[in-house]
């Protein structure tokens, strides 16, 4: 099954947005083109986001961003975020 589903713990006053990010399959024997890497394939503001990955995607992961300020920011206006491990999908 080519679906990535998550469950986010609700925190009062904090909103979450999940981005499903992937790498498109390259031509046989080729590396992916730069524009095919890190493609945002879908977004969700649900606490139970789920994404059905279309054919032609080789790697999929999710980034969950919150509206909570990072407690020890490295960047101006940095918020708390988390990433899933990448899931390598079988080639079609």
URMO-V300884 format. One record per pair of residues at least 24 apart in sequence whose C-alpha atoms are under 10 Angstrom apart, sorted by the first residue. I is the first residue (numbers start at 1). GAP is how many residues later the second one is. D is the distance in whole Angstrom. If there is no record, write none. Layout:
# URMO-V300884
I | GAP | D
I | GAP | D
This chain:
# URMO-V300884
1 | 51 | 8
1 | 52 | 9
1 | 88 | 10
2 | 49 | 8
2 | 50 | 6
2 | 51 | 5
2 | 52 | 8
2 | 53 | 9
2 | 55 | 10
2 | 58 | 9
2 | 85 | 10
2 | 87 | 7
2 | 88 | 9
3 | 47 | 7
3 | 48 | 5
3 | 49 | 4
3 | 50 | 6
3 | 51 | 9
3 | 57 | 10
4 | 45 | 8
4 | 46 | 6
4 | 47 | 5
4 | 48 | 7
4 | 49 | 8
4 | 56 | 8
4 | 57 | 8
4 | 58 | 8
4 | 80 | 10
4 | 83 | 9
5 | 43 | 7
5 | 44 | 6
5 | 45 | 4
5 | 46 | 6
5 | 47 | 9
5 | 57 | 9
6 | 40 | 10
6 | 41 | 8
6 | 42 | 5
6 | 43 | 6
6 | 44 | 6
6 | 45 | 9
6 | 56 | 9
6 | 58 | 10
6 | 78 | 9
7 | 39 | 9
7 | 40 | 6
7 | 41 | 5
7 | 42 | 7
7 | 43 | 9
8 | 38 | 8
8 | 39 | 5
8 | 40 | 6
8 | 41 | 8
8 | 56 | 9
9 | 38 | 7
9 | 39 | 9
10 | 37 | 7
11 | 55 | 10
11 | 57 | 10
13 | 54 | 9
13 | 55 | 9
14 | 52 | 6
14 | 53 | 6
14 | 54 | 6
14 | 55 | 10
15 | 30 | 8
15 | 31 | 9
15 | 32 | 9
15 | 50 | 8
15 | 51 | 6
15 | 52 | 5
15 | 53 | 8
16 | 28 | 8
16 | 29 | 6
16 | 30 | 7
16 | 31 | 7
16 | 48 | 7
16 | 49 | 6
16 | 50 | 4
16 | 51 | 7
16 | 52 | 9
16 | 64 | 10
16 | 65 | 9
17 | 26 | 7
17 | 27 | 6
17 | 28 | 5
17 | 29 | 7
17 | 30 | 9
17 | 32 | 9
17 | 46 | 8
17 | 47 | 6
17 | 48 | 5
17 | 49 | 7
17 | 50 | 9
17 | 64 | 9
18 | 24 | 8
18 | 25 | 5
18 | 26 | 5
18 | 27 | 6
18 | 28 | 8
18 | 29 | 9
18 | 30 | 10
18 | 31 | 7
18 | 32 | 9
18 | 44 | 7
18 | 45 | 6
18 | 46 | 4
18 | 47 | 6
18 | 48 | 9
18 | 63 | 9
18 | 64 | 9
18 | 65 | 9
19 | 24 | 4
19 | 25 | 7
19 | 26 | 9
19 | 30 | 9
19 | 32 | 10
19 | 42 | 8
19 | 43 | 6
19 | 44 | 5
19 | 45 | 6
19 | 46 | 8
19 | 64 | 10
20 | 24 | 8
20 | 29 | 9
20 | 30 | 9
20 | 31 | 7
20 | 32 | 10
20 | 33 | 9
20 | 40 | 7
20 | 41 | 6
20 | 42 | 4
20 | 43 | 7
20 | 44 | 9
20 | 63 | 10
20 | 64 | 10
21 | 36 | 10
21 | 38 | 8
21 | 39 | 6
21 | 40 | 5
21 | 41 | 6
21 | 42 | 7
21 | 65 | 9
22 | 31 | 9
22 | 34 | 10
22 | 35 | 6
22 | 36 | 7
22 | 37 | 5
22 | 38 | 4
22 | 39 | 6
22 | 40 | 9
22 | 64 | 9
22 | 65 | 9
22 | 66 | 10
23 | 33 | 9
23 | 34 | 6
23 | 35 | 6
23 | 36 | 5
23 | 37 | 7
23 | 38 | 9
23 | 65 | 10
24 | 30 | 10
24 | 31 | 9
24 | 32 | 6
24 | 33 | 4
24 | 34 | 6
24 | 35 | 7
24 | 36 | 9
25 | 30 | 9
25 | 31 | 5
25 | 32 | 5
25 | 33 | 5
25 | 34 | 8
25 | 64 | 10
25 | 66 | 8
25 | 67 | 9
26 | 30 | 9
26 | 31 | 9
26 | 32 | 8
32 | 26 | 10
53 | 36 | 9
55 | 34 | 9
55 | 35 | 10
55 | 36 | 8
55 | 37 | 7
56 | 33 | 9
56 | 34 | 10
56 | 35 | 8
56 | 36 | 7
57 | 31 | 9
57 | 32 | 7
57 | 33 | 9
57 | 34 | 8
57 | 35 | 9
58 | 29 | 8
58 | 30 | 6
58 | 31 | 5
58 | 32 | 7
58 | 33 | 7
58 | 34 | 9
59 | 27 | 6
59 | 28 | 6
59 | 29 | 5
59 | 30 | 6
59 | 31 | 9
59 | 32 | 10
60 | 24 | 9
60 | 25 | 9
60 | 26 | 6
60 | 27 | 5
60 | 28 | 7
60 | 29 | 7
61 | 24 | 6
61 | 25 | 5
61 | 26 | 6
61 | 27 | 9
62 | 24 | 8
62 | 25 | 10
